[in-house]
Amino acid sequence: MTEVSFYTFAPDKLAVMRQLLAKAYGQKLNVLIHTADPAQADNVDRMLWANPPLSFLPHCRDSDALAAQTPVLIGVNADCLAQADVLINLDSEHPTQFSRFDRVLEIVTADDEDRARGRQRYKFYQERGYAIKTHDLRQAK
């Protein structure tokens, strides 16, 4: 069954995503960064090309011709991954294909609206009996 982890009170959602992605990539896991829309996917793509400058993580959009050979995809199409290891959700809703993954990582900031949507996603997973771990990033400082 899919393991769900919530990272709460994230100071910067994309920075936390980048750290989680680097860890998963270091473990040789395939990752889908699930985005809400093409604009968010473009933003994530640009960020991964630039940050940090000397540590590139191979990635592409899920619609790219190289998607089947790339361990990190950005978009919504989970079928493009060779193996469904980790899904990092940047959407405010739960991804429909989340149960195909071994792990789902949810990142929630301290923003009231983001926290409310995070609670809705938490409740969704909880009501379906998924194991949920919570990591309070305020304590990680």
matplotlib code that plots the C-alpha trace (Angstrom):
import matplotlib.pyplot as plt

x = [0.0, 1.2, 2.9, 2.0, 4.2, 3.3, 6.0, 4.2, 5.1, 7.5, 9.2, 9.5, 7.6, 9.9, 13.0, 11.6, 10.6, 14.1, 15.6, 13.1, 13.8, 17.6, 17.2, 15.0, 17.3, 20.2, 18.4, 17.9, 14.1, 11.9, 10.0, 7.0, 6.6, 2.9, 2.0, -1.3, -0.9, 1.7, 2.7, 3.7, 5.5, 7.5, 8.4, 9.6, 11.6, 13.4, 14.1, 15.6, 17.9, 19.2, 19.3, 21.8, 24.0, 26.5, 24.2, 21.9, 19.1, 18.2, 14.6, 12.1, 8.4, 6.2, 5.4, 9.0, 10.3, 12.9, 10.4, 10.6, 14.4, 14.4, 14.1, 12.5, 9.4, 7.4, 3.7, 0.6, 1.2, 2.3, 2.2, 5.4, 7.5, 9.2, 8.6, 6.3, 8.4, 7.8, 5.2, 5.8, 2.5, 2.6, -1.1, -3.7, -5.7, -4.7, -3.4, -5.8, -3.0, -1.4, -2.0, 0.3, 3.2, 5.2, 5.3, 3.5, 5.1, 2.9, 4.4, 2.3, 3.4, 2.3, -0.1, -3.6, -5.1, -2.4, -2.8, -6.6, -6.0, -3.4, -5.8, -8.3, -5.7, -4.7, -8.3, -8.7, -5.8, -6.7, -10.3, -9.0, -6.7, -3.3, -0.4, 0.5, 3.7, 3.9, 7.2, 6.9, 9.6, 9.5, 11.3, 13.9, 15.7]
y = [0.0, 3.5, 5.3, 9.0, 11.6, 15.2, 17.8, 20.6, 24.3, 24.3, 27.7, 27.3, 24.6, 24.3, 24.3, 21.4, 19.7, 20.0, 18.5, 15.5, 15.0, 15.0, 12.4, 10.2, 10.5, 9.6, 6.4, 5.7, 6.1, 7.3, 10.4, 12.2, 15.8, 16.3, 19.9, 21.7, 23.1, 23.7, 27.1, 25.4, 22.7, 25.3, 27.0, 23.7, 22.9, 26.3, 25.9, 22.4, 23.8, 26.6, 25.4, 24.6, 25.6, 22.7, 19.8, 19.0, 16.4, 14.8, 15.6, 16.4, 17.0, 14.0, 14.9, 14.9, 12.3, 11.2, 10.7, 6.9, 7.1, 9.9, 9.2, 12.5, 13.7, 16.9, 16.9, 14.7, 11.6, 8.8, 6.3, 7.8, 6.5, 3.2, 2.5, 4.4, 4.9, 8.4, 11.1, 14.6, 16.4, 20.2, 20.4, 21.6, 18.4, 14.8, 13.2, 10.7, 8.2, 8.4, 4.8, 3.5, 4.9, 3.4, 6.8, 10.1, 13.2, 16.2, 19.6, 22.1, 25.6, 27.8, 29.7, 29.4, 28.5, 25.9, 24.4, 24.1, 22.3, 20.1, 19.1, 18.1, 15.9, 14.4, 13.6, 12.0, 9.6, 8.9, 8.0, 5.5, 3.8, 4.9, 5.0, 8.7, 10.1, 13.8, 15.8, 19.2, 21.3, 23.9, 21.4, 20.7, 24.0]
z = [0.0, -0.8, 2.1, 2.4, 4.0, 4.8, 5.2, 7.1, 7.7, 4.7, 4.5, 0.7, -1.1, -4.1, -1.9, 0.1, -3.1, -4.4, -1.2, -1.3, -5.0, -4.4, -1.7, -3.9, -6.9, -4.7, -3.8, -7.5, -7.3, -10.2, -9.3, -10.7, -9.6, -10.0, -10.9, -11.0, -14.4, -17.2, -15.7, -12.4, -14.4, -16.2, -12.9, -11.5, -14.6, -14.5, -10.8, -11.3, -14.1, -11.9, -8.2, -6.9, -9.8, -9.5, -8.8, -11.7, -11.4, -14.7, -15.4, -18.2, -18.7, -18.9, -22.5, -23.6, -26.0, -23.4, -20.6, -20.7, -20.0, -17.5, -13.7, -12.8, -14.6, -14.2, -15.0, -14.4, -16.5, -14.2, -17.1, -18.5, -15.6, -16.0, -12.3, -10.0, -6.9, -5.6, -6.4, -5.1, -5.1, -5.7, -6.7, -4.1, -4.8, -4.4, -7.7, -9.2, -9.9, -6.4, -5.5, -8.3, -6.3, -3.4, -1.7, -2.0, -0.6, 0.2, 1.0, 2.9, 3.8, 6.7, 4.5, 5.8, 2.5, 1.7, 5.2, 4.7, 1.4, 3.0, 5.7, 3.0, 1.3, 4.7, 5.4, 1.9, 2.5, 6.1, 5.2, 2.7, 5.3, 4.0, 6.4, 6.9, 8.3, 9.3, 9.4, 11.0, 9.3, 12.0, 14.2, 11.5, 12.0]

ax = plt.figure().add_subplot(projection="3d")
ax.plot(x, y, z, "-o")
ax.set_aspect("equal")
plt.show()
